[in-house]
Amino acid sequence: MTKRWLATLLILAATHAGADDAADAQAYRKSRAAVADLTRIVAPEGVQESYKAAIGGIDQWLYVRGQDKANPIILFVHGGPASPVIPTAWQFQRPLEEYFTVVNWDQRGAGLTYRDNPQDQVAGTLKVARYVDDTIEVAEHLRKKYGKAKVILMAHSWGTVPAMGAALKRPDLFHGYVGLGQVISTRENERISFEYALAQAHKLGNREALKELQSIAPYPGDQPITRERIITARKWPQHYGGLSAYRSESPYFFGGPRLSPDYRPEDVATIDQGSQFTLDRLLPEFVTVDYSKIATFPIPVVMFLGRHDYTTPTAPTEAWLRQVKAPYKQAVWFEHSAHMIPWEEPGKTLVSLLRYVRPLAEGKVPH
């Protein structure tokens, strides 16, 4: 009798757990569906397209959204390497789509583009110059497909490296350039970021942080910036609010793709997979990036600067912007942001784009 009772109890428990799992799965599907419905473009003159285009010899995913096709196009070049914006664009982008057609793009080795191309075909092409040419090809594709003379080039973090290269190589394609979390000198960024973390660790008596940071000091010094060193160096500045201001972690961003209407649940894994695939291959070039000697920039340039950014610290960008000659230049400070400006201050992002960037697409000088 006791055994039968125990068996029945176990069956009931298993059935209840299964019911809970099924309910959770249904709730998850409904949550994603709600986000999809909220972000759906319903305006007759709008555009909402997600498709693969032949870029740089492989298929690369583009995600095009806007309430009015007549609006200027922003080509947004994501960070990482291989940190696509498509799966988190739903968190901040919808208001921008009332004034711009926004194009996000999964770069080679990233997200859906990583998923849909053979790794052995792509691995040898992961070079900064190839990403520069990809950016140019995407801009040319968009001009032709949507009937635009030029597009606005906007880039975040790693994406500022190929985007700056594209602007310098083909300025005729772009109304202007907007940099967020701009990389001017990788080694200088790493030095400033490390010193910030070390100072915070000393100030707060964080023995764990001090031990880890001192294990790679001086950083970067004269030693190569390896994957292991850069991971250690990035951990503590981000812990002290250098990625998201006032936050030691950023689950809103790293967890955001699970609710994306544009990435299936099984696609979310491609984000980390793409990051691992690209980082070691791009790192030797990435750490040598230095735009500080560029004295003349051929198109208008606007830099969005996070006051608390210690992932790509703002000091090198601020210094470069002071000395560079450009048709128009503007620094915009985001006082409550670190590295994730559109996510942290989406309202000011929109207002700043309208004030300083949209006029460029209309042939006007911003005031």
C-alpha positions in Angstrom: 0.0 0.0 0.0 2.8 2.4 0.9 4.6 1.6 -2.4 1.5 2.2 -4.4 0.9 5.5 -2.6 4.4 6.6 -3.2 4.3 5.7 -6.8 1.0 7.6 -7.2 2.5 10.7 -5.4 5.6 10.6 -7.8 3.3 10.4 -10.9 1.2 13.3 -9.6 4.3 15.3 -8.9 5.7 14.6 -12.4 2.4 15.4 -14.0 2.3 18.7 -12.1 5.8 19.6 -13.0 5.0 18.9 -16.7 2.0 21.1 -16.4 4.1 23.9 -15.0 6.7 23.5 -17.7 4.0 23.6 -20.4 2.4 26.7 -18.8 5.8 28.4 -18.7 6.4 27.6 -22.3 3.0 28.9 -23.3 3.6 32.1 -21.3 7.0 32.5 -23.0 5.4 32.2 -26.4 2.7 34.7 -25.6 5.3 37.1 -24.3 7.3 37.0 -27.5 4.1 37.3 -29.5 3.1 40.4 -27.5 6.5 42.0 -28.3 6.1 41.1 -32.0 2.7 42.7 -32.1 3.8 45.8 -30.3 6.7 46.3 -32.7 4.8 45.4 -35.9 4.9 48.1 -38.5 1.3 48.7 -39.6 1.5 52.1 -41.3 0.7 51.7 -45.0 3.8 53.8 -46.0 6.1 51.9 -43.6 8.6 49.1 -44.1 9.3 46.0 -42.1 11.6 43.5 -43.8 14.0 40.9 -42.7 16.0 39.2 -45.4 19.4 37.9 -46.5 21.5 39.8 -49.1 24.6 38.8 -50.9 27.3 40.9 -49.2 31.0 40.2 -49.5 30.6 36.8 -51.1 28.2 35.4 -48.4 24.6 35.8 -47.3 24.2 38.4 -44.6 21.0 39.3 -42.7 19.4 42.7 -42.8 16.6 44.0 -40.7 14.8 47.1 -42.0 12.1 48.9 -40.1 10.4 52.3 -40.3 7.0 54.0 -40.2 7.6 55.9 -43.5 9.9 54.8 -46.4 10.4 58.5 -47.2 12.4 59.0 -44.0 16.2 59.0 -44.0 17.9 55.6 -43.6 20.2 54.9 -40.7 22.6 52.0 -41.2 23.5 50.8 -37.7 26.7 48.9 -37.5 26.6 46.8 -34.3 29.4 46.1 -31.8 31.0 43.0 -30.4 32.6 41.7 -32.4 29.6 39.6 -33.2 27.1 41.3 -30.8 24.1 41.8 -33.1 21.5 44.5 -32.3 18.6 42.7 -34.1 17.6 40.6 -31.1 17.5 43.6 -28.7 16.4 46.4 -31.0 12.8 45.9 -29.7 14.0 47.4 -26.4 14.8 50.9 -27.7 14.3 51.3 -31.4 10.5 51.8 -31.9 10.5 55.6 -31.4 13.4 56.1 -33.8 11.4 54.4 -36.5 8.9 57.3 -36.6 11.6 59.6 -38.0 14.1 57.2 -39.6 14.2 53.9 -41.4 16.6 51.9 -39.3 18.6 49.1 -40.8 20.3 46.6 -38.5 22.7 44.1 -40.0 24.1 40.8 -38.6 27.8 41.1 -39.7 29.8 38.2 -40.9 30.4 35.8 -38.0 27.5 37.3 -36.1 24.0 36.0 -35.2 21.9 34.8 -38.1 24.7 35.5 -40.6 27.0 33.2 -38.6 24.2 30.6 -38.5 23.6 30.6 -42.3 27.2 30.4 -43.6 29.8 27.6 -43.4 32.4 28.5 -40.7 35.3 27.2 -42.9 34.2 29.6 -45.7 34.0 32.6 -43.4 36.9 32.1 -40.9 39.6 33.3 -43.2 37.7 36.4 -44.1 37.5 37.9 -40.6 39.7 40.9 -41.3 39.0 44.5 -40.5 39.4 45.5 -44.2 36.7 42.9 -45.2 34.3 44.4 -42.6 35.0 47.9 -44.0 34.1 46.6 -47.5 31.0 44.8 -46.2 29.8 48.1 -44.7 30.3 49.8 -48.0 28.4 47.0 -49.8 25.5 47.2 -47.4 25.2 50.9 -47.9 25.3 50.6 -51.7 22.6 47.8 -51.5 20.4 50.0 -49.4 20.7 53.0 -51.7 19.7 50.9 -54.7 16.9 49.0 -53.0 15.3 51.9 -51.3 16.1 54.7 -53.8 18.3 56.8 -51.5 21.2 59.0 -52.6 22.9 58.5 -49.3 22.4 56.9 -45.9 23.3 57.9 -42.3 26.1 55.8 -40.9 25.8 55.0 -37.2 28.0 52.6 -35.3 28.5 51.2 -31.8 31.6 50.0 -30.1 33.5 47.5 -32.3 31.2 48.6 -35.2 32.9 52.0 -35.1 36.1 50.4 -36.4 34.7 49.2 -39.8 32.3 52.1 -40.0 35.0 54.8 -39.6 37.0 52.9 -42.3 33.9 52.9 -44.6 33.4 56.6 -44.1 37.0 57.4 -44.9 37.0 55.1 -48.0 33.6 56.0 -49.5 32.4 59.3 -48.0 30.1 59.8 -51.0 27.7 57.1 -49.6 26.9 58.9 -46.3 25.2 62.0 -45.1 27.2 61.8 -41.9 28.7 59.6 -39.3 27.4 58.9 -35.7 29.7 57.1 -33.3 28.6 55.6 -30.0 31.2 54.0 -27.7 33.7 55.1 -30.4 37.0 53.3 -30.7 39.8 55.7 -31.6 42.7 53.9 -30.0 42.2 50.4 -28.7 45.3 50.3 -26.5 44.6 53.7 -25.0 41.0 52.6 -24.3 42.3 49.5 -22.6 44.7 51.5 -20.4 42.1 54.0 -19.2 39.6 51.3 -18.6 42.1 49.2 -16.5 43.2 52.2 -14.5 39.6 53.1 -13.7 38.9 49.6 -12.4 42.1 49.5 -10.4 41.3 52.8 -8.8 37.7 51.7 -7.9 39.0 48.4 -6.5 41.5 50.3 -4.2 38.9 52.8 -3.1 36.4 50.1 -2.2 38.9 47.5 -0.8 37.9 44.8 -3.3 40.6 42.2 -2.7 39.3 39.9 -5.4 39.4 42.6 -8.0 42.8 43.8 -7.0 44.2 40.3 -7.2 42.9 39.7 -10.6 43.8 43.1 -12.0 47.3 43.0 -10.5 47.8 39.6 -12.1 47.9 41.3 -15.6 49.5 44.6 -14.6 50.9 46.7 -16.2 48.0 46.6 -18.6 48.2 46.7 -21.5 51.9 47.6 -21.1 54.2 46.2 -23.7 52.7 42.8 -23.7 50.2 41.4 -26.3 46.6 41.9 -25.5 45.5 38.3 -25.4 41.9 37.0 -25.1 42.7 36.0 -21.4 44.1 39.4 -20.5 41.3 41.4 -22.2 38.6 39.3 -20.5 40.2 40.0 -17.1 40.7 43.6 -17.9 37.1 44.1 -19.0 35.4 42.3 -16.1 36.0 44.8 -13.4 35.4 48.1 -15.2 32.0 46.7 -16.3 31.4 45.6 -12.7 31.9 49.2 -11.6 29.4 50.6 -14.0 31.6 51.0 -17.1 29.2 49.0 -19.4 25.8 50.2 -18.0 25.9 53.2 -15.7 25.2 52.6 -12.0 24.9 48.8 -12.7 27.3 46.0 -11.9 25.5 43.7 -14.4 23.4 44.2 -17.5 20.8 41.4 -17.6 18.4 43.6 -19.5 20.7 43.4 -22.5 22.1 39.9 -22.2 18.6 38.5 -21.5 16.8 40.6 -24.0 17.2 38.3 -27.0 15.0 35.7 -25.3 12.0 37.9 -26.0 13.0 39.0 -29.4 10.4 38.5 -32.1 13.1 38.3 -34.7 15.3 35.6 -33.2 13.8 32.2 -32.6 14.7 30.7 -29.2 17.2 28.3 -30.9 18.8 31.3 -32.7 19.8 33.0 -29.4 22.7 30.6 -29.0 24.3 32.0 -32.2 25.1 35.2 -30.3 27.7 33.5 -28.0 28.7 31.1 -30.7 29.5 34.0 -33.1 31.4 35.9 -30.4 33.6 32.9 -29.8 34.1 32.3 -33.5 35.2 35.9 -34.3 37.0 37.2 -31.2 40.3 35.3 -31.4 40.4 35.8 -35.2 39.8 39.6 -35.0 41.6 40.4 -31.8 45.2 40.7 -33.2 44.0 43.4 -35.6 41.5 45.0 -33.3 44.1 45.8 -30.6 46.2 47.7 -33.2 43.3 50.0 -34.2 44.4 53.7 -34.0 42.4 56.5 -35.7 44.0 59.2 -33.5 46.3 60.4 -36.4 43.3 61.0 -38.7 43.4 64.8 -39.0 40.7 65.3 -41.6 37.3 63.5 -41.7 35.4 63.8 -45.0 31.8 63.9 -43.7 29.9 65.4 -40.8 30.7 63.6 -37.6 28.6 63.4 -34.4 29.9 61.5 -31.3 27.5 60.3 -28.6 29.6 60.0 -25.4 28.5 58.1 -22.3 29.8 60.0 -19.3 30.4 56.7 -17.4 31.8 54.7 -20.4 34.8 52.6 -19.3 34.3 49.9 -21.9 35.4 52.3 -24.6 36.4 55.3 -22.6 35.5 58.7 -24.0 38.8 60.6 -23.4 40.5 59.5 -26.7 37.3 60.3 -28.7 36.9 63.7 -27.1 40.6 64.6 -27.8 40.3 63.4 -31.4 37.1 65.4 -32.0 38.7 68.6 -30.8 41.5 68.4 -33.3 39.9 66.8 -36.4 38.8 69.0 -39.3 35.4 68.0 -40.7 32.5 69.6 -42.5 30.6 69.6 -39.2 31.4 68.0 -35.9 29.5 67.7 -32.6 30.0 66.0 -29.3 26.8 65.0 -27.4 27.2 63.9 -23.8 24.9 61.4 -22.2 25.2 62.0 -18.5 23.4 58.9 -17.3 24.9 56.4 -19.7 28.0 54.3 -19.9 28.6 52.2 -23.0 25.0 51.2 -23.9 23.6 54.7 -24.8 20.5 53.7 -26.9 19.4 51.3 -24.2 20.3 53.5 -21.2 19.0 56.8 -22.6 16.7 56.0 -25.5 14.8 59.3 -25.2 17.9 61.5 -25.4 19.1 59.2 -28.2 16.1 60.1 -30.3 16.2 63.8 -29.4 19.9 64.0 -30.3 19.4 62.2 -33.6 16.6 64.7 -34.5 18.6 67.7 -33.5 22.1 66.9 -34.8 21.7 64.1 -37.4 18.4 64.3 -39.3 19.2 67.8 -40.6 22.3 66.4 -42.2 20.1 64.2 -44.4 18.1 67.2 -45.3 21.1 69.2 -46.4 21.0 71.5 -43.4 23.5 72.5 -40.8 22.3 71.4 -37.3 22.0 74.1 -34.7 
